[in-house]
Amino acid sequence: MFVRHILTAAVAVIVGLGAAQAETIKIGVTPGPHAQVLEFVKPIAAKKGLDIQIIEFSDYVIPNTALDAGEIQANSFQHLPYLENQKKDRGFKIESAGFTLNFPLGIYSKKHKSFAEVPDGGKIAIQNDPTNGGRSLLLLQDKGFIKLKPEAGIKPSIADIIDNPKKLKFIEVEAAQTPRSLEDVDAASINTNYATQAGLTLNDAILKEDAKGPYVNIIAVRTVDKDKPWVKTLLEAYYTPEVKAFVLEKFKGAVLPSW
């Protein structure tokens, strides 16, 4: 009996030491696919000794602010052009740790079945941040509805439009509010995570991006943390066949794995 107690105590100590070695990180996400995928990743990471706490944010600004301040250890919600623009404007010391998901952008309408049906002078809602708003304008140019200054690059603004045959009127709103704007405009450009929240799928879009492009999403971490072991563990948990299969099955092509 005495030996049994000693063995039980020893096992308890070993288990306790194992639990103490588990590392906890907070990851900021926007609601929708980013949060859903990380919920799937969470138990896989736990088996590797990494405890993920998922923190949801309702916009595209606070997750980087919180990360730069060290309030969270990583975030998963943005593509690289958006991060680079944030770093330039706000001086964030944040880096991409790896690619995650691709969200082809869509333009949606409750009033028209195709973009060709949008009348002259029609109102189009686009995101008010430079990278996503610019992305929407590039989509409209790619489909032949506007023309932009060649030097505008991947972050054009409304001021860069040099040809607008339909005389479209652009309304800039916060990305999170674009689904609500559908009632007031002819069409709205909506990021996939917000479209999903609003019950829309890419199949509902009257215009959509091709799957390939520079807007693949990333996991971002602070520059000082980029080479820490937990970052490698997080990516190993994310880049698994199980997660890839989950993304393909769950989102039916509206969200694509980038690994």
Secondary structure, DSSP 8 states (H G I E B T S, - for coil): -HHHHHHHHHHHHHHHHHHHH-EEEEEEE-TTHHHHHHHHHHHHHHHTTEEEEEEE-SSSSHHHHHHHTTSSSEEEEEEHHHHHHHHHHH---EEEEEE-EE---EEE-SS-SSGGGS-TT-EEEEESSHHHHHHHHHHHHHTTS-EE-GGGTTS--GGGEEE-TT--EEEEE-GGGTTGGGGTSSEEEE-HHHHHHTT--GGG-SEE--S-SS--EEEEEEGGGTTSHHHHHHHHHHSSHHHHHHHHHHHTTSSEE--
